Amino acid sequence: MASFEDEFDIGTARSHFPALNSHPQVFLDNAGGSQVLGEVIDSITGYLHETNVQIYASYPVSQQSTAKYNQGLHAAAEFLNAESSEIVIGPSTTQLFSNLSSSFALTFPPDSEFVLSAIDHEANISPWLRLAQARNFAVKWWTPSRSELKLTPENLRPLLNEKTKLVACTHTSNLTGTIHDVRAIAEEVHTVSGAMLCVDGVAFAPHREVDVKELGVDFYAFSWYKVYGPHIAVLYGSYQAQARMASLGHYFHAPADTLAIKLGLAAASYELVAAIPSILSYFGPDRKKTWKAIAAHEEKLQGILLDYLNNRKNVVIYGEKIANANLRVPVVSFSVKGKSSQNIVEKVEACSDYGIRSGHFYSKRMVDSLLGLKADGVVRVSMVHYNTENEIKGLIAVLDKHYIADQRKDRSTPDPEGIARFMKGVLLMWTLVNLQRQVGPVEPKLDPPSPSKPTEQKLQASVVHIFGH
């Protein structure tokens, strides 16, 4: 169990992740997959050693296996503040959304319309596009402004009408890190009779507490392998939404009264599901307090990086520019004018132990159409709570030394060295003007410096530096 009783303790947190202490790699590609808790690894190993049998049989080892599996389901539901009959475990969020959007799973009226976010991970776009095409439904694209890149009830409202039956969006962009007000969006969606909201929570769940009942969503999914666990995912479906679903399971699984029966297709790996309680235990008995401590620490991490990037005139940051834990998670994407994102990543990796990444990160529609970027997309630095402030400062040192140096923005606080150079130039110009009045034109000379007249040479050089280029 992690110890976050009074304040966040980075040493305690890191001690739970074997990979952080086994080699020098600095993990800053966490949005693609976090490191795994040691307790999770031990749980998986123990299950395979001791209880690796088919569940729901009557013999003792199977009963033990069944108990561990059911404990995993209950823990997954608890993490979401849901009932175990409202969730299904699968290999990935992409697979679960694909199952959900199957032509057989959900029923919609013939003239239905879907509203799809244009800034989402493709996992919550393509399945609904395929279903819309198969049933000849209309699709409307929910596209925020390029400057804001944020989904809001206000920019959703014009897209809704009585035909809207599904809205799909992300809780947090896996590229910008921007947090969307899902509760307010859900309220807006549900002003339309029969409309449902499907939310991709993959980029949100590693950083904040998830409460599907508080959010008021119909469907919500995320991947455990990005929340310090094994490579599986979970999908929540409210009872009201399930009432509109058919089952993909075998005909003899009746009644199909759980989401797992309807959509699971026996895809939940027993040993991985059984490890989920270890994840909840890590967050301690007061998970709300733990998440609050994590958010505060992560705000500091992203603040260090954002402060640096905001002061570089050749850098474009995508999404929120300030490190406010209420507005964003520590997933920071940027590009450097005139430089290839992939080339920056390759050079960082060539001279350091920092693991960052470039690309579109499956938010390709946003990168191509909205941001208008080249094929190699953005540079993404994705942090989580086990990263340290020194790690982020070290990355900045690498970036500043090789790739973004000498590109500071103008600041309100004057540069002392610049002021000194300017004043020297003004002094020399004043001297030259007075000499010219007395003895005629004087040409400034740039002789090689000599010990006998160092001050004069520095002043003359300052004139040329300030005024001659």
N, C-alpha and C positions, 0 to 999 in steps of 0.2 A: 504494500500500500504506500502510495506517495504521501509525503508529509507537507501539506500546505495549510496547516492550521492557523498560522499567524501571517506569514508572507511567503511568496514563492521562493523556493530553494532550488536553484538550478543544479547543484551537486546531487541532491536527492533524486531529482527527476532523471538526470542523465545516468545515474547508477542502475536504473531499471532497464536500460537499453544496451545489451551486450555489444552491438555493432559500434556504438559510440566510443567504446573503450578498447576495441580490438585492432584498429588501424587508423592512420592519420586522415582519412577522407573526411572532408567537411560536407555534410549533407544539406544542400540548399536546393534540392529538387523534390521537396517533400510533397508538393501538390500532385506529383506523379505517383507517389507512394511513400508512406512514412516508414521509419524503422519500426521493428517489432519488439514489443515488450518481452523481457526474459520470461516472465510468468506465462505468457502466451505460448512461447516456444516449449516450456516445460510441460504445459498442459497438453499440447499436441503430441509430444513424445510419450507422455504418460498414457494417453488414451490409446495410442497405437501399440504400446507395450502390453497393456493390461486389459483393454475392453474393446478391441477391434473386431466386433461381430455385428451381425444384423440386429437392428433394434426391434423392439416390440415382441420378442419371443418370451417364453416363460422361464427359461433356464437362468440361473443366477447371473452369469456374466452378461447376458443380454439385458437383464433387468438393470444392471449397473450402467451399461451403455445407454439404455433408454433414459435413465435418470439424468445422466450427464447431458444428453442431447436436449432433453426438455428444459433443463436448467439453462442451457444456452439460448433456447428460444425465449424463455421468460426474461433473461437478461437483456436480450436484443430489444424486446418489447418495452422493458423498463427504461432503457436508454432513450427511447422515443416518447415515453409516457403513453404507451398504447397497450392494448391487450394482445396476448400471444396469437389469438385467432385473427388479429388484424394485420399480421405481418407474414412475409414469406422471405426465406433466405435463398439466394442464388449465387452463381459464380461471379457476377458483375452487375453493376447498375445498368450497363448497356443491355445485357441479356434480360434483366427483369423488365425494363421498359419495353423491350421487344416483345416479351411474352404478354405484357399488359395491353399493348396496342394490336395484338393479333386480331385478325378479322373476326375471330370467334369469341374473344373474351368480353368485349364491351359492346353494348347496344346503343345505337344513336338513331335519331329520326333521319329520314332520307335527305332532307335539305339542310343538314347540319353544317355549321362553320367551325373551323378550328382557328385559334389565334396562337401563333408560335413566335417565341422570342428569337430575334435575329442575332443575339449576342450569346446564345447558349452553346454549351458543349453539344456536339452532334448527337449524342446519345438520347437527348430529349427533343430532337428535331426529326431525324430521318424516320423513326418508327411511325410518327404521326403523319408525316408526308406520305408514306407508303399506304397507310390506312385511308387517308383522304383520297388518294389517287384510285385505290381499289373501289371505293364507294362513291366516287365522284362528288366529294365534299369540297366546299370552298375553303381556301386557306388565306388568312390575313397575316401579314408579317408585322410583328411588334418591334419597331426599330427606334431606339432612342437617338437623340442627337449625338453627333460625333464628339462634341465638346464635353458632353455629360456622361454618356455611356451608362446610363442608369435607368432601370425599369421602375416606373411609378404608377400608382392608380390613375394619375392625371394623363399620362401618355398612353395608358391602356384604354381609358374610357371611350374615346372616339371609335375604337375598333369593335366594341361590343354592341350586339343587338339581340333580338329575341331568338335568332337562329344560332347564336353562339352556344356550343355545347362542350367545348374543351379549350382551356388555356394552359399552355405549357411554358414554364420559365425556370430560371435558376435562382436559388436562394442567394448564392454568392458566385460571381463570375470567377472561373478558374484561371482567367487571364488577367483581369484587372484587380481582383480582390474586393470589389465593391459589394457591399451588403445591400440587398433589396428588402424593403419592408413587406415581407410576405403576408403578414397578418392583414395589413391594409389592402394588399392586392387581392387576397382571398375574399375579403368583404366586398370589394368591387366586383369580382367575378360572380359572387353569389347574389348580386342584385338581379342577375338574369336567371330566370327559372330553369332549372335543369342543367346549368353550366357547372363544370367541374374544373378544378385546378390541380395540375400535376407538376410537382416541384422536384428539381434536381438539387439535392442538398450535399453533393459530394465535396464541394470546396468549402462548405460552411461547417460541417460536422467535426472536423479535426480541431476547430478553434472555439466553438461556442456550444452551449447546451441546446439540445433540440427538444421541443415540446410540440408535438403535432396537434394536440388538442388546443393549445394556446394559439397556434398559428391558424387553425381552422382550415387546413388543407384537406383535399380529398385523397391525393396520393403524394407520397414523399419517399425518396430513395437516397441512399448513400452507400459508399464502399468501406468496409471495415479495414481493408488494407491501407487506407489513408487515415485511419483512426487508430494506428498503433497495433493493429491486429492482423489476422490472416487474410488471404486473398479470396474473400467472399463479400457479398453485398446484401442489403436488406431493403425491402419495399414495404411501406405501410399503405393500407387501403382502408378507408373508413367503412363502417358497416353500411352507411347510406350508399356509398359508391359501390360496395360489393353487391348490393341488391340489384344493380344494373349489369351484373357480370354473369357470363356463362362460365362453365368450368372447362379447363383444358385437360383435366385429369381423366382417369379411366371411369367408365360408366358405373362400375360397381362401388366407386367411392361416393356413396350417397348416404345422407345429404352432404353436398359440398358446402359445408358451413364454416370453413376457414379459408383464408387467403392462400395458405400453403397448399391446400387441396386444389384450389382453383388454378393456381399459377405455378406451383413449385416444380412439378414434373421430376420429382426425386433428385433435384439438383443440389440439395444442401449436403455438403460434405460433413459427415458426423464428427470427425475429430476437430474440424475447424469451428463448427458451431459450438462444440463443447468448450472451446477456449474463450468464448465471448465473456463469461463471467469474470475472467481474469482482467479484462479491459475495464469493466466497471469497478472492480476492486481497486485498481490503480488510482482512480479519481477520489477514493476515500469516501467516508460516510456522509460528508456534506458536499455533494457534487456542485451545487450552486456556488459555494464558496471557492471551490477548486477552479471552476471555469472562470470566475471573476479574477482570481489570481493569475491564471494563464493569460487572459485577455490583457491585463495590465503589463505583464512581462512582454508579450508579443507587440504591444503598442510601442514599447521602448525599442524593440528590435527594428521594426519597420521605420520608426522615427529616425534612427541613425542613418539608414539607407536613403530614405526620402529626403532628409535634409541635404545630404550630399548631392543627390541627383537634381533636386530643385535648384541648386546653385550652379548648374552647368548649362550654359546656353545652347549647347549642341545636343542636349538630351531631351527627348519627349517621353513623358510619363503618361501611361494610359490608365484612366480611372481617377479615383480620388487622389489628390496631391498631398493631403495632410494625414498624419498618423493618428487618426481618431478611431479608437476601438469600436465606436458605435457606427462608423461609416465604412470601415474596411477591415479585412483580415490581412496578415502579413504575406500576401502574395503580390509581388511588385513586378510589373512588366514595363519595359521601356525600350526605346531604340535610340541609336546615336546617329545623327545626321552625317551622311557620307560614309558610313561604315556598315559592313555586313554584320547582322546579329550573330550568325553562325560563326563568322570569323572571330568575333569578340569572345564567344564561348570557348572556341578551340584554343585561343591564345591564353585565356585565363587558366584553362586546364593544363596547358603545356608548361606553365611556370609556377603552378601552385597546386594545392590539394583541394581546391574549391570545386564542388560539383554543381554547376548551374546548367541552364538549358536554353535553347532557342527553338522557335517554331510557331505553329498556330495552336498547338495543344488541343486539337479537335474543336476549337472555336473558329474554324476556318472561314465560315461565312462572315464573321465580324472582321477578321484580319484582312480578308480579300476585299469585301465590298464596302465596309464601313470605314476601316482604317486605311485601306488602299496601300498596304505594305507589300513588299516583295516576298518571294517564295520562302525566305528564311524567317519571316515574321519578326517576333519580338525577342528580346532577352528577358527571361523570367527568373527571378530569384524568389523562391517560395520557402518561407521560414515556418517553423513551428516552435512550441514552447521549449523543446530541449536544445535549441540553438542558443548560443551565448552572444553577448554584446561584443566580446572580443573577436568572435568569428566574423561578425558583420563588419567590424572595423578593419579586420584583416582583408576582407574582400574589397573594401573601399580602397585600401592601400594599393592593391593589385590593379584595380581599375584606374586609379588616379595616376599611377606611375607609367602605365603603358597605353591607355586607350582613351581616357577622357580628361587628361591633364591640360592645363593652360586654357580651359574653356569656361572660366568662371563668369557668372553673370555680373552685371554692374550692381553694386550694393549701395545701400543708403549710408553705410559706414565707410568713409574714405580710406583708401589704401595709403598708409604712411610713406612707403617707398615711392609711390607714384607722385604724391604731393611733393616730396623732396626733389624729385627729378624736375617736376614742373617749376618749382620755385628757383632752382638753379638756372633753368632756361630763361625764366623771366629776368633774373638778375643779370645774366650775360647779355640779353637783348637790351636791357636798359643801359648797360655799360657801353655796348657797341653804338647805340644811338647817340649817346653823349660824346663818344670819341669822334663819331662822324661829323657832329656839329662843330667840333673843334679843329679837326685836321683833315676832314674829307672822308670818302668811303673807306671802309676797312673790311677786307674779306676775311671771314672766319677760316682759320687754318686747322687742318687735321693732321698735324705732324705726329710721328710716333711718340708715345709718352716718354718723357725724360725725367730723371730724378729732380732736375732743377726747376721744373714748372708743372708739377702734377695737377695742381688745382686748375690752372688755365686749361689744360688738355681735357679734364673731366667736364668742365663747363662747356667747352666747345662741342664735345661729343654729345652733351645733353641737348644742345640746340638742334643738332642734326637729328637726334633720336626723336625729339618731340615735334619738330616743325618740318623736317625734311623728308618725311615718308608718308 
